């Protein structure tokens, strides 16, 4: 799959256009969906190791390995899981869990800002700026939880 902007995603397997066009176009669409699901699965698995330290890619480097939509989707899945985990930690007695998480989010935004200041391809620059925009919204949500002392996961 090649986007107008030049992003390229290789199919999970070889696809052949065989038979009636109305049939193979439906099959092509299913192949595209399967491929993106497979890529997202790998992206999510590798994203789970962002903060594990030496030998693992940091988030601001990891996003180079995936197309923009997969990078963005995986980061939003991770943010949702991490936010829920903070509520769970607060339920377990950690009063500062959400405040501590706000620090992590701000560090990730700063890392992306530092990255976007470098000489990048237009494609990578747009991807990073898009993720920064979403991250800022997520940061604002977490800051609001902290400011309002929201500790109930049902308010998320």
N, CA, C and O atoms as a GROMACS GRO file, in nm:
protein
  624
    1UNK      N    1   0.086  -0.116   0.000
    1UNK     CA    2   0.000   0.000   0.000
    1UNK      C    3   0.091   0.122   0.000
    1UNK      O    4   0.186   0.129   0.077
    2UNK      N    5   0.061   0.217  -0.086
    2UNK     CA    6   0.138   0.340  -0.094
    2UNK      C    7   0.041   0.458  -0.085
    2UNK      O    8  -0.050   0.471  -0.166
    3UNK      N    9   0.064   0.542   0.014
    3UNK     CA   10  -0.020   0.661   0.033
    3UNK      C   11   0.022   0.770  -0.064
    3UNK      O   12   0.133   0.767  -0.118
    4UNK      N   13  -0.064   0.866  -0.085
    4UNK     CA   14  -0.031   0.980  -0.171
    4UNK      C   15   0.093   1.053  -0.122
    4UNK      O   16   0.169   1.107  -0.202
    5UNK      N   17   0.114   1.055   0.010
    5UNK     CA   18   0.228   1.123   0.069
    5UNK      C   19   0.356   1.041   0.058
    5UNK      O   20   0.464   1.090   0.092
    6UNK      N   21   0.345   0.917   0.011
    6UNK     CA   22   0.463   0.834  -0.008
    6UNK      C   23   0.484   0.726   0.095
    6UNK      O   24   0.572   0.642   0.079
    7UNK      N   25   0.405   0.725   0.202
    7UNK     CA   26   0.420   0.617   0.300
    7UNK      C   27   0.391   0.484   0.234
    7UNK      O   28   0.304   0.472   0.148
    8UNK      N   29   0.466   0.383   0.275
    8UNK     CA   30   0.457   0.251   0.214
    8UNK      C   31   0.437   0.147   0.323
    8UNK      O   32   0.509   0.147   0.423
    9UNK      N   33   0.340   0.059   0.304
    9UNK     CA   34   0.318  -0.054   0.394
    9UNK      C   35   0.312  -0.179   0.307
    9UNK      O   36   0.228  -0.190   0.218
   10UNK      N   37   0.402  -0.271   0.335
   10UNK     CA   38   0.408  -0.395   0.259
   10UNK      C   39   0.298  -0.490   0.307
   10UNK      O   40   0.277  -0.505   0.427
   11UNK      N   41   0.229  -0.554   0.212
   11UNK     CA   42   0.127  -0.652   0.249
   11UNK      C   43   0.189  -0.766   0.329
   11UNK      O   44   0.306  -0.800   0.312
   12UNK      N   45   0.109  -0.824   0.416
   12UNK     CA   46   0.153  -0.937   0.498
   12UNK      C   47   0.186  -1.059   0.413
   12UNK      O   48   0.270  -1.140   0.449
   13UNK      N   49   0.119  -1.070   0.300
   13UNK     CA   50   0.142  -1.183   0.209
   13UNK      C   51   0.117  -1.135   0.066
   13UNK      O   52   0.061  -1.028   0.044
   14UNK      N   53   0.159  -1.215  -0.028
   14UNK     CA   54   0.142  -1.180  -0.169
   14UNK      C   55  -0.007  -1.182  -0.203
   14UNK      O   56  -0.080  -1.272  -0.162
   15UNK      N   57  -0.050  -1.082  -0.278
   15UNK     CA   58  -0.190  -1.075  -0.320
   15UNK      C   59  -0.196  -1.080  -0.472
   15UNK      O   60  -0.121  -1.011  -0.542
   16UNK      N   61  -0.285  -1.162  -0.522
   16UNK     CA   62  -0.303  -1.174  -0.667
   16UNK      C   63  -0.443  -1.126  -0.704
   16UNK      O   64  -0.542  -1.165  -0.642
   17UNK      N   65  -0.450  -1.040  -0.805
   17UNK     CA   66  -0.578  -0.992  -0.858
   17UNK      C   67  -0.626  -1.095  -0.959
   17UNK      O   68  -0.586  -1.092  -1.075
   18UNK      N   69  -0.713  -1.185  -0.913
   18UNK     CA   70  -0.762  -1.294  -0.998
   18UNK      C   71  -0.914  -1.293  -0.996
   18UNK      O   72  -0.975  -1.270  -0.892
   19UNK      N   73  -0.973  -1.319  -1.110
   19UNK     CA   74  -1.118  -1.330  -1.119
   19UNK      C   75  -1.182  -1.196  -1.148
   19UNK      O   76  -1.119  -1.102  -1.197
   20UNK      N   77  -1.310  -1.190  -1.115
   20UNK     CA   78  -1.388  -1.069  -1.140
   20UNK      C   79  -1.338  -0.954  -1.053
   20UNK      O   80  -1.306  -0.974  -0.936
   21UNK      N   81  -1.332  -0.836  -1.111
   21UNK     CA   82  -1.280  -0.720  -1.040
   21UNK      C   83  -1.358  -0.692  -0.911
   21UNK      O   84  -1.298  -0.654  -0.810
   22UNK      N   85  -1.491  -0.708  -0.913
   22UNK     CA   86  -1.570  -0.681  -0.793
   22UNK      C   87  -1.536  -0.778  -0.679
   22UNK      O   88  -1.554  -0.745  -0.562
   23UNK      N   89  -1.488  -0.896  -0.713
   23UNK     CA   90  -1.448  -0.993  -0.611
   23UNK      C   91  -1.307  -0.965  -0.560
   23UNK      O   92  -1.284  -0.961  -0.439
   24UNK      N   93  -1.213  -0.944  -0.652
   24UNK     CA   94  -1.076  -0.926  -0.602
   24UNK      C   95  -1.057  -0.790  -0.534
   24UNK      O   96  -0.967  -0.777  -0.451
   25UNK      N   97  -1.137  -0.692  -0.565
   25UNK     CA   98  -1.128  -0.565  -0.492
   25UNK      C   99  -1.173  -0.582  -0.347
   25UNK      O  100  -1.115  -0.523  -0.256
   26UNK      N  101  -1.276  -0.662  -0.326
   26UNK     CA  102  -1.320  -0.692  -0.189
   26UNK      C  103  -1.211  -0.770  -0.115
   26UNK      O  104  -1.184  -0.743   0.002
   27UNK      N  105  -1.149  -0.864  -0.184
   27UNK     CA  106  -1.039  -0.941  -0.125
   27UNK      C  107  -0.919  -0.851  -0.095
   27UNK      O  108  -0.851  -0.868   0.006
   28UNK      N  109  -0.894  -0.757  -0.185
   28UNK     CA  110  -0.784  -0.661  -0.164
   28UNK      C  111  -0.809  -0.577  -0.038
   28UNK      O  112  -0.718  -0.553   0.040
   29UNK      N  113  -0.932  -0.534  -0.022
   29UNK     CA  114  -0.968  -0.456   0.097
   29UNK      C  115  -0.945  -0.538   0.225
   29UNK      O  116  -0.894  -0.486   0.324
   30UNK      N  117  -0.984  -0.665   0.222
   30UNK     CA  118  -0.961  -0.752   0.338
   30UNK      C  119  -0.812  -0.770   0.364
   30UNK      O  120  -0.769  -0.774   0.479
   31UNK      N  121  -0.734  -0.782   0.256
   31UNK     CA  122  -0.589  -0.796   0.272
   31UNK      C  123  -0.530  -0.670   0.335
   31UNK      O  124  -0.443  -0.680   0.422
   32UNK      N  125  -0.576  -0.555   0.294
   32UNK     CA  126  -0.529  -0.430   0.351
   32UNK      C  127  -0.561  -0.424   0.501
   32UNK      O  128  -0.477  -0.384   0.581
   33UNK      N  129  -0.681  -0.464   0.537
   33UNK     CA  130  -0.722  -0.464   0.677
   33UNK      C  131  -0.638  -0.563   0.759
   33UNK      O  132  -0.593  -0.530   0.868
   34UNK      N  133  -0.617  -0.684   0.706
   34UNK     CA  134  -0.535  -0.784   0.776
   34UNK      C  135  -0.392  -0.734   0.794
   34UNK      O  136  -0.332  -0.749   0.901
   35UNK      N  137  -0.339  -0.674   0.689
   35UNK     CA  138  -0.202  -0.623   0.696
   35UNK      C  139  -0.189  -0.515   0.803
   35UNK      O  140  -0.097  -0.518   0.884
   36UNK      N  141  -0.282  -0.421   0.803
   36UNK     CA  142  -0.276  -0.314   0.902
   36UNK      C  143  -0.296  -0.367   1.044
   36UNK      O  144  -0.234  -0.318   1.138
   37UNK      N  145  -0.382  -0.467   1.059
   37UNK     CA  146  -0.401  -0.530   1.190
   37UNK      C  147  -0.270  -0.595   1.235
   37UNK      O  148  -0.230  -0.582   1.351
   38UNK      N  149  -0.204  -0.667   1.143
   38UNK     CA  150  -0.078  -0.734   1.177
   38UNK      C  151   0.030  -0.632   1.213
   38UNK      O  152   0.105  -0.653   1.309
   39UNK      N  153   0.039  -0.524   1.137
   39UNK     CA  154   0.138  -0.421   1.165
   39UNK      C  155   0.108  -0.354   1.300
   39UNK      O  156   0.199  -0.328   1.378
   40UNK      N  157  -0.020  -0.328   1.327
   40UNK     CA  158  -0.057  -0.268   1.455
   40UNK      C  159  -0.020  -0.360   1.571
   40UNK      O  160   0.026  -0.313   1.675
   41UNK      N  161  -0.040  -0.488   1.554
   41UNK     CA  162  -0.006  -0.583   1.660
   41UNK      C  163   0.143  -0.576   1.693
   41UNK      O  164   0.181  -0.573   1.810
   42UNK      N  165   0.227  -0.572   1.591
   42UNK     CA  166   0.372  -0.561   1.612
   42UNK      C  167   0.406  -0.426   1.673
   42UNK      O  168   0.486  -0.417   1.766
   43UNK      N  169   0.345  -0.320   1.621
   43UNK     CA  170   0.371  -0.185   1.674
   43UNK      C  171   0.335  -0.176   1.821
   43UNK      O  172   0.410  -0.120   1.900
   44UNK      N  173   0.222  -0.231   1.857
   44UNK     CA  174   0.178  -0.227   1.997
   44UNK      C  175   0.273  -0.307   2.086
   44UNK      O  176   0.308  -0.264   2.196
   45UNK      N  177   0.314  -0.423   2.038
   45UNK     CA  178   0.407  -0.507   2.116
   45UNK      C  179   0.539  -0.435   2.138
   45UNK      O  180   0.593  -0.435   2.249
   46UNK      N  181   0.592  -0.373   2.033
   46UNK     CA  182   0.720  -0.303   2.049
   46UNK      C  183   0.702  -0.174   2.130
   46UNK      O  184   0.794  -0.132   2.200
   47UNK      N  185   0.586  -0.112   2.122
   47UNK     CA  186   0.560   0.009   2.201
   47UNK      C  187   0.556  -0.021   2.350
   47UNK      O  188   0.588   0.066   2.431
   48UNK      N  189   0.520  -0.140   2.385
   48UNK     CA  190   0.516  -0.178   2.527
   48UNK      C  191   0.654  -0.172   2.593
   48UNK      O  192   0.663  -0.176   2.715
   49UNK      N  193   0.760  -0.162   2.513
   49UNK     CA  194   0.895  -0.159   2.570
   49UNK      C  195   0.961  -0.021   2.561
   49UNK      O  196   1.082  -0.010   2.581
   50UNK      N  197   0.883   0.085   2.530
   50UNK     CA  198   0.939   0.219   2.519
   50UNK      C  199   1.023   0.260   2.638
   50UNK      O  200   1.133   0.313   2.622
   51UNK      N  201   0.974   0.236   2.755
   51UNK     CA  202   1.039   0.288   2.876
   51UNK      C  203   1.123   0.185   2.950
   51UNK      O  204   1.152   0.201   3.069
   52UNK      N  205   1.162   0.079   2.881
   52UNK     CA  206   1.238  -0.027   2.948
   52UNK      C  207   1.388   0.000   2.952
   52UNK      O  208   1.462  -0.077   3.012
   53UNK      N  209   1.432   0.107   2.889
   53UNK     CA  210   1.572   0.147   2.901
   53UNK      C  211   1.661   0.100   2.788
   53UNK      O  212   1.617   0.086   2.673
   54UNK      N  213   1.786   0.077   2.821
   54UNK     CA  214   1.891   0.042   2.725
   54UNK      C  215   1.851  -0.076   2.636
   54UNK      O  216   1.797  -0.176   2.684
   55UNK      N  217   1.878  -0.062   2.508
   55UNK     CA  218   1.850  -0.170   2.415
   55UNK      C  219   1.710  -0.165   2.355
   55UNK      O  220   1.680  -0.242   2.263
   56UNK      N  221   1.625  -0.077   2.405
   56UNK     CA  222   1.490  -0.064   2.353
   56UNK      C  223   1.474   0.075   2.292
   56UNK      O  224   1.534   0.172   2.339
   57UNK      N  225   1.395   0.083   2.187
   57UNK     CA  226   1.373   0.212   2.122
   57UNK      C  227   1.283   0.299   2.209
   57UNK      O  228   1.185   0.254   2.267
   58UNK      N  229   1.321   0.426   2.216
   58UNK     CA  230   1.235   0.524   2.280
   58UNK      C  231   1.122   0.557   2.183
   58UNK      O  232   1.134   0.536   2.063
   59UNK      N  233   1.016   0.608   2.235
   59UNK     CA  234   0.897   0.637   2.155
   59UNK      C  235   0.928   0.727   2.035
   59UNK      O  236   0.880   0.702   1.925
   60UNK      N  237   1.008   0.832   2.057
   60UNK     CA  238   1.037   0.927   1.951
   60UNK      C  239   1.123   0.867   1.840
   60UNK      O  240   1.136   0.927   1.733
   61UNK      N  241   1.183   0.750   1.864
   61UNK     CA  242   1.256   0.677   1.760
   61UNK      C  243   1.170   0.565   1.702
   61UNK      O  244   1.173   0.539   1.582
   62UNK      N  245   1.092   0.501   1.788
   62UNK     CA  246   1.006   0.389   1.751
   62UNK      C  247   0.910   0.426   1.638
   62UNK      O  248   0.885   0.345   1.549
   63UNK      N  249   0.858   0.548   1.641
   63UNK     CA  250   0.755   0.587   1.544
   63UNK      C  251   0.806   0.587   1.401
   63UNK      O  252   0.725   0.588   1.308
   64UNK      N  253   0.936   0.586   1.381
   64UNK     CA  254   0.991   0.579   1.245
   64UNK      C  255   0.964   0.444   1.179
   64UNK      O  256   0.966   0.433   1.056
   65UNK      N  257   0.940   0.341   1.259
   65UNK     CA  258   0.923   0.206   1.206
   65UNK      C  259   0.784   0.178   1.150
   65UNK      O  260   0.761   0.073   1.091
   66UNK      N  261   0.692   0.271   1.169
   66UNK     CA  262   0.552   0.245   1.133
   66UNK      C  263   0.493   0.364   1.058
   66UNK      O  264   0.537   0.478   1.075
   67UNK      N  265   0.392   0.336   0.976
   67UNK     CA  266   0.324   0.443   0.906
   67UNK      C  267   0.254   0.533   1.008
   67UNK      O  268   0.234   0.494   1.124
   68UNK      N  269   0.217   0.652   0.964
   68UNK     CA  270   0.163   0.752   1.055
   68UNK      C  271   0.038   0.705   1.130
   68UNK      O  272   0.029   0.722   1.251
   69UNK      N  273  -0.057   0.645   1.059
   69UNK     CA  274  -0.181   0.604   1.126
   69UNK      C  275  -0.156   0.495   1.229
   69UNK      O  276  -0.217   0.496   1.336
   70UNK      N  277  -0.068   0.403   1.199
   70UNK     CA  278  -0.037   0.296   1.296
   70UNK      C  279   0.037   0.356   1.416
   70UNK      O  280   0.008   0.320   1.530
   71UNK      N  281   0.133   0.445   1.391
   71UNK     CA  282   0.205   0.509   1.501
   71UNK      C  283   0.110   0.584   1.593
   71UNK      O  284   0.117   0.573   1.715
   72UNK      N  285   0.020   0.659   1.532
   72UNK     CA  286  -0.075   0.737   1.610
   72UNK      C  287  -0.171   0.646   1.687
   72UNK      O  288  -0.197   0.670   1.805
   73UNK      N  289  -0.223   0.544   1.621
   73UNK     CA  290  -0.316   0.453   1.687
   73UNK      C  291  -0.249   0.380   1.803
   73UNK      O  292  -0.307   0.369   1.911
   74UNK      N  293  -0.129   0.329   1.781
   74UNK     CA  294  -0.058   0.258   1.888
   74UNK      C  295  -0.030   0.350   2.006
   74UNK      O  296  -0.043   0.308   2.121
   75UNK      N  297   0.009   0.475   1.980
   75UNK     CA  298   0.035   0.567   2.091
   75UNK      C  299  -0.092   0.597   2.169
   75UNK      O  300  -0.088   0.613   2.291
   76UNK      N  301  -0.205   0.604   2.099
   76UNK     CA  302  -0.331   0.630   2.170
   76UNK      C  303  -0.376   0.508   2.250
   76UNK      O  304  -0.433   0.522   2.358
   77UNK      N  305  -0.352   0.389   2.199
   77UNK     CA  306  -0.382   0.267   2.275
   77UNK      C  307  -0.298   0.263   2.401
   77UNK      O  308  -0.349   0.237   2.510
   78UNK      N  309  -0.168   0.291   2.387
   78UNK     CA  310  -0.078   0.291   2.502
   78UNK      C  311  -0.123   0.396   2.604
   78UNK      O  312  -0.128   0.368   2.724
   79UNK      N  313  -0.156   0.518   2.558
   79UNK     CA  314  -0.200   0.623   2.649
   79UNK      C  315  -0.325   0.580   2.726
   79UNK      O  316  -0.334   0.602   2.846
   80UNK      N  317  -0.419   0.518   2.657
   80UNK     CA  318  -0.541   0.473   2.722
   80UNK      C  319  -0.509   0.368   2.828
   80UNK      O  320  -0.558   0.375   2.940
   81UNK      N  321  -0.426   0.270   2.792
   81UNK     CA  322  -0.388   0.166   2.888
   81UNK      C  323  -0.314   0.225   3.008
   81UNK      O  324  -0.340   0.188   3.122
   82UNK      N  325  -0.222   0.316   2.981
   82UNK     CA  326  -0.144   0.377   3.090
   82UNK      C  327  -0.233   0.462   3.180
   82UNK      O  328  -0.215   0.462   3.302
   83UNK      N  329  -0.327   0.533   3.122
   83UNK     CA  330  -0.417   0.615   3.203
   83UNK      C  331  -0.503   0.527   3.294
   83UNK      O  332  -0.522   0.557   3.411
   84UNK      N  333  -0.554   0.420   3.238
   84UNK     CA  334  -0.633   0.325   3.319
   84UNK      C  335  -0.547   0.267   3.431
   84UNK      O  336  -0.593   0.250   3.543
   85UNK      N  337  -0.421   0.237   3.398
   85UNK     CA  338  -0.330   0.182   3.499
   85UNK      C  339  -0.308   0.283   3.613
   85UNK      O  340  -0.293   0.244   3.728
   86UNK      N  341  -0.306   0.413   3.580
   86UNK     CA  342  -0.288   0.515   3.685
   86UNK      C  343  -0.409   0.517   3.777
   86UNK      O  344  -0.395   0.529   3.899
   87UNK      N  345  -0.528   0.505   3.720
   87UNK     CA  346  -0.648   0.497   3.804
   87UNK      C  347  -0.642   0.373   3.893
   87UNK      O  348  -0.677   0.379   4.011
   88UNK      N  349  -0.598   0.261   3.836
   88UNK     CA  350  -0.584   0.138   3.917
   88UNK      C  351  -0.484   0.158   4.029
   88UNK      O  352  -0.507   0.114   4.142
   89UNK      N  353  -0.372   0.224   3.998
   89UNK     CA  354  -0.270   0.250   4.100
   89UNK      C  355  -0.325   0.342   4.209
   89UNK      O  356  -0.295   0.324   4.327
   90UNK      N  357  -0.405   0.440   4.170
   90UNK     CA  358  -0.465   0.528   4.270
   90UNK      C  359  -0.563   0.451   4.357
   90UNK      O  360  -0.570   0.474   4.478
   91UNK      N  361  -0.638   0.359   4.298
   91UNK     CA  362  -0.727   0.273   4.376
   91UNK      C  363  -0.647   0.188   4.474
   91UNK      O  364  -0.694   0.155   4.583
   92UNK      N  365  -0.524   0.154   4.435
   92UNK     CA  366  -0.437   0.073   4.520
   92UNK      C  367  -0.362   0.154   4.624
   92UNK      O  368  -0.283   0.098   4.700
   93UNK      N  369  -0.385   0.285   4.629
   93UNK     CA  370  -0.325   0.367   4.733
   93UNK      C  371  -0.217   0.463   4.687
   93UNK      O  372  -0.168   0.542   4.768
   94UNK      N  373  -0.180   0.461   4.562
   94UNK     CA  374  -0.078   0.552   4.512
   94UNK      C  375  -0.142   0.686   4.474
   94UNK      O  376  -0.194   0.702   4.364
   95UNK      N  377  -0.137   0.780   4.567
   95UNK     CA  378  -0.203   0.909   4.548
   95UNK      C  379  -0.144   0.991   4.434
   95UNK      O  380  -0.214   1.069   4.371
   96UNK      N  381  -0.015   0.972   4.408
   96UNK     CA  382   0.055   1.054   4.308
   96UNK      C  383   0.066   0.987   4.172
   96UNK      O  384   0.138   1.037   4.086
   97UNK      N  385  -0.002   0.877   4.150
   97UNK     CA  386   0.011   0.803   4.024
   97UNK      C  387  -0.017   0.891   3.903
   97UNK      O  388   0.059   0.890   3.807
   98UNK      N  389  -0.125   0.967   3.907
   98UNK     CA  390  -0.162   1.049   3.791
   98UNK      C  391  -0.064   1.164   3.774
   98UNK      O  392  -0.029   1.199   3.662
   99UNK      N  393  -0.019   1.224   3.885
   99UNK     CA  394   0.081   1.332   3.877
   99UNK      C  395   0.211   1.279   3.817
   99UNK      O  396   0.272   1.345   3.733
  100UNK      N  397   0.252   1.162   3.861
  100UNK     CA  398   0.374   1.102   3.808
  100UNK      C  399   0.360   1.071   3.659
  100UNK      O  400   0.455   1.087   3.583
  101UNK      N  401   0.242   1.028   3.619
  101UNK     CA  402   0.218   1.000   3.478
  101UNK      C  403   0.221   1.127   3.395
  101UNK      O  404   0.266   1.125   3.281
  102UNK      N  405   0.174   1.236   3.450
  102UNK     CA  406   0.179   1.365   3.380
  102UNK      C  407   0.324   1.402   3.347
  102UNK      O  408   0.351   1.458   3.240
  103UNK      N  409   0.415   1.371   3.436
  103UNK     CA  410   0.557   1.397   3.411
  103UNK      C  411   0.607   1.313   3.293
  103UNK      O  412   0.683   1.362   3.210
  104UNK      N  413   0.565   1.188   3.287
  104UNK     CA  414   0.605   1.099   3.177
  104UNK      C  415   0.555   1.154   3.044
  104UNK      O  416   0.629   1.159   2.946
  105UNK      N  417   0.430   1.196   3.041
  105UNK     CA  418   0.371   1.249   2.918
  105UNK      C  419   0.446   1.374   2.872
  105UNK      O  420   0.476   1.388   2.754
  106UNK      N  421   0.476   1.462   2.964
  106UNK     CA  422   0.547   1.586   2.929
  106UNK      C  423   0.688   1.556   2.878
  106UNK      O  424   0.736   1.624   2.788
  107UNK      N  425   0.753   1.456   2.933
  107UNK     CA  426   0.886   1.415   2.885
  107UNK      C  427   0.874   1.362   2.742
  107UNK      O  428   0.957   1.395   2.658
  108UNK      N  429   0.773   1.283   2.715
  108UNK     CA  430   0.754   1.229   2.580
  108UNK      C  431   0.728   1.342   2.480
  108UNK      O  432   0.779   1.338   2.369
  109UNK      N  433   0.650   1.441   2.519
  109UNK     CA  434   0.624   1.555   2.431
  109UNK      C  435   0.754   1.630   2.405
  109UNK      O  436   0.784   1.665   2.291
  110UNK      N  437   0.830   1.654   2.509
  110UNK     CA  438   0.958   1.724   2.492
  110UNK      C  439   1.054   1.648   2.401
  110UNK      O  440   1.124   1.708   2.321
  111UNK      N  441   1.056   1.516   2.414
  111UNK     CA  442   1.140   1.434   2.326
  111UNK      C  443   1.099   1.451   2.180
  111UNK      O  444   1.184   1.461   2.091
  112UNK      N  445   0.968   1.454   2.156
  112UNK     CA  446   0.920   1.473   2.019
  112UNK      C  447   0.952   1.614   1.968
  112UNK      O  448   0.986   1.632   1.852
  113UNK      N  449   0.941   1.713   2.055
  113UNK     CA  450   0.973   1.850   2.016
  113UNK      C  451   1.120   1.860   1.978
  113UNK      O  452   1.155   1.922   1.877
  114UNK      N  453   1.206   1.800   2.057
  114UNK     CA  454   1.348   1.799   2.024
  114UNK      C  455   1.372   1.730   1.890
  114UNK      O  456   1.454   1.774   1.810
  115UNK      N  457   1.302   1.624   1.867
  115UNK     CA  458   1.316   1.547   1.743
  115UNK      C  459   1.270   1.628   1.622
  115UNK      O  460   1.335   1.623   1.518
  116UNK      N  461   1.161   1.701   1.634
  116UNK     CA  462   1.106   1.775   1.520
  116UNK      C  463   1.195   1.894   1.483
  116UNK      O  464   1.181   1.950   1.374
  117UNK      N  465   1.282   1.933   1.571
  117UNK     CA  466   1.375   2.043   1.543
  117UNK      C  467   1.491   2.000   1.454
  117UNK      O  468   1.567   2.083   1.405
  118UNK      N  469   1.505   1.869   1.434
  118UNK     CA  470   1.614   1.816   1.352
  118UNK      C  471   1.578   1.822   1.205
  118UNK      O  472   1.464   1.853   1.169
  119UNK      N  473   1.674   1.791   1.121
  119UNK     CA  474   1.652   1.784   0.978
  119UNK      C  475   1.582   1.651   0.947
  119UNK      O  476   1.646   1.546   0.950
  120UNK      N  477   1.453   1.655   0.917
  120UNK     CA  478   1.373   1.535   0.896
  120UNK      C  479   1.308   1.538   0.757
  120UNK      O  480   1.298   1.644   0.695
  121UNK      N  481   1.267   1.422   0.712
  121UNK     CA  482   1.186   1.419   0.591
  121UNK      C  483   1.052   1.484   0.622
  121UNK      O  484   1.010   1.489   0.737
  122UNK      N  485   0.987   1.533   0.520
  122UNK     CA  486   0.856   1.598   0.540
  122UNK      C  487   0.758   1.498   0.600
  122UNK      O  488   0.679   1.533   0.688
  123UNK      N  489   0.762   1.373   0.552
  123UNK     CA  490   0.672   1.269   0.601
  123UNK      C  491   0.690   1.247   0.752
  123UNK      O  492   0.591   1.242   0.826
  124UNK      N  493   0.815   1.235   0.796
  124UNK     CA  494   0.841   1.212   0.938
  124UNK      C  495   0.805   1.336   1.021
  124UNK      O  496   0.751   1.325   1.131
  125UNK      N  497   0.834   1.453   0.968
  125UNK     CA  498   0.801   1.577   1.039
  125UNK      C  499   0.650   1.588   1.062
  125UNK      O  500   0.606   1.621   1.172
  126UNK      N  501   0.571   1.561   0.958
  126UNK     CA  502   0.425   1.568   0.970
  126UNK      C  503   0.375   1.465   1.071
  126UNK      O  504   0.286   1.494   1.151
  127UNK      N  505   0.432   1.345   1.067
  127UNK     CA  506   0.392   1.240   1.162
  127UNK      C  507   0.419   1.285   1.306
  127UNK      O  508   0.333   1.271   1.393
  128UNK      N  509   0.537   1.338   1.330
  128UNK     CA  510   0.574   1.380   1.466
  128UNK      C  511   0.485   1.497   1.511
  128UNK      O  512   0.439   1.498   1.625
  129UNK      N  513   0.462   1.593   1.425
  129UNK     CA  514   0.377   1.708   1.461
  129UNK      C  515   0.235   1.661   1.493
  129UNK      O  516   0.172   1.712   1.585
  130UNK      N  517   0.186   1.566   1.417
  130UNK     CA  518   0.052   1.513   1.444
  130UNK      C  519   0.048   1.445   1.580
  130UNK      O  520  -0.047   1.464   1.657
  131UNK      N  521   0.148   1.367   1.610
  131UNK     CA  522   0.152   1.297   1.739
  131UNK      C  523   0.169   1.398   1.853
  131UNK      O  524   0.110   1.380   1.960
  132UNK      N  525   0.248   1.502   1.832
  132UNK     CA  526   0.261   1.607   1.935
  132UNK      C  527   0.124   1.669   1.963
  132UNK      O  528   0.089   1.691   2.078
  133UNK      N  529   0.049   1.698   1.858
  133UNK     CA  530  -0.083   1.758   1.875
  133UNK      C  531  -0.174   1.670   1.960
  133UNK      O  532  -0.241   1.719   2.051
  134UNK      N  533  -0.176   1.542   1.931
  134UNK     CA  534  -0.257   1.448   2.009
  134UNK      C  535  -0.204   1.436   2.152
  134UNK      O  536  -0.281   1.432   2.247
  135UNK      N  537  -0.071   1.432   2.165
  135UNK     CA  538  -0.009   1.423   2.298
  135UNK      C  539  -0.045   1.543   2.385
  135UNK      O  540  -0.069   1.528   2.505
  136UNK      N  541  -0.049   1.660   2.326
  136UNK     CA  542  -0.083   1.780   2.403
  136UNK      C  543  -0.226   1.769   2.455
  136UNK      O  544  -0.253   1.805   2.570
  137UNK      N  545  -0.316   1.720   2.373
  137UNK     CA  546  -0.453   1.698   2.420
  137UNK      C  547  -0.454   1.597   2.534
  137UNK      O  548  -0.520   1.619   2.636
  138UNK      N  549  -0.381   1.486   2.517
  138UNK     CA  550  -0.376   1.384   2.623
  138UNK      C  551  -0.315   1.441   2.751
  138UNK      O  552  -0.362   1.411   2.860
  139UNK      N  553  -0.211   1.523   2.736
  139UNK     CA  554  -0.151   1.589   2.853
  139UNK      C  555  -0.253   1.675   2.924
  139UNK      O  556  -0.262   1.674   3.047
  140UNK      N  557  -0.331   1.750   2.847
  140UNK     CA  558  -0.433   1.837   2.907
  140UNK      C  559  -0.539   1.756   2.982
  140UNK      O  560  -0.588   1.799   3.086
  141UNK      N  561  -0.574   1.642   2.929
  141UNK     CA  562  -0.672   1.555   2.997
  141UNK      C  563  -0.614   1.507   3.130
  141UNK      O  564  -0.682   1.513   3.233
  142UNK      N  565  -0.490   1.461   3.128
  142UNK     CA  566  -0.426   1.412   3.252
  142UNK      C  567  -0.411   1.528   3.351
  142UNK      O  568  -0.436   1.511   3.470
  143UNK      N  569  -0.369   1.644   3.303
  143UNK     CA  570  -0.357   1.761   3.393
  143UNK      C  571  -0.491   1.797   3.455
  143UNK      O  572  -0.497   1.837   3.571
  144UNK      N  573  -0.599   1.783   3.378
  144UNK     CA  574  -0.732   1.810   3.430
  144UNK      C  575  -0.768   1.708   3.539
  144UNK      O  576  -0.825   1.744   3.642
  145UNK      N  577  -0.734   1.580   3.516
  145UNK     CA  578  -0.760   1.478   3.619
  145UNK      C  579  -0.686   1.514   3.748
  145UNK      O  580  -0.742   1.502   3.857
  146UNK      N  581  -0.562   1.558   3.734
  146UNK     CA  582  -0.482   1.594   3.852
  146UNK      C  583  -0.542   1.717   3.920
  146UNK      O  584  -0.561   1.717   4.042
  147UNK      N  585  -0.572   1.820   3.844
  147UNK     CA  586  -0.624   1.946   3.900
  147UNK      C  587  -0.757   1.925   3.972
  147UNK      O  588  -0.782   1.983   4.078
  148UNK      N  589  -0.842   1.842   3.913
  148UNK     CA  590  -0.974   1.818   3.972
  148UNK      C  591  -0.975   1.700   4.069
  148UNK      O  592  -1.079   1.665   4.125
  149UNK      N  593  -0.859   1.640   4.088
  149UNK     CA  594  -0.844   1.526   4.179
  149UNK      C  595  -0.940   1.413   4.144
  149UNK      O  596  -1.002   1.352   4.231
  150UNK      N  597  -0.952   1.387   4.015
  150UNK     CA  598  -1.039   1.280   3.969
  150UNK      C  599  -0.966   1.147   3.988
  150UNK      O  600  -0.858   1.126   3.934
  151UNK      N  601  -1.028   1.060   4.063
  151UNK     CA  602  -0.967   0.930   4.093
  151UNK      C  603  -1.055   0.814   4.050
  151UNK      O  604  -1.018   0.698   4.067
  152UNK      N  605  -1.171   0.846   3.993
  152UNK     CA  606  -1.264   0.741   3.952
  152UNK      C  607  -1.248   0.714   3.802
  152UNK      O  608  -1.267   0.804   3.720
  153UNK      N  609  -1.213   0.594   3.770
  153UNK     CA  610  -1.191   0.552   3.631
  153UNK      C  611  -1.313   0.574   3.543
  153UNK      O  612  -1.300   0.589   3.422
  154UNK      N  613  -1.430   0.576   3.602
  154UNK     CA  614  -1.553   0.596   3.526
  154UNK      C  615  -1.562   0.736   3.466
  154UNK      O  616  -1.644   0.760   3.377
  155UNK      N  617  -1.479   0.829   3.514
  155UNK     CA  618  -1.479   0.965   3.460
  155UNK      C  619  -1.386   0.978   3.341
  155UNK      O  620  -1.376   1.086   3.281
  156UNK      N  621  -1.319   0.870   3.306
  156UNK     CA  622  -1.223   0.871   3.194
  156UNK      C  623  -1.296   0.848   3.064
  156UNK      O  624  -1.233   0.846   2.958
   0.00000   0.00000   0.00000
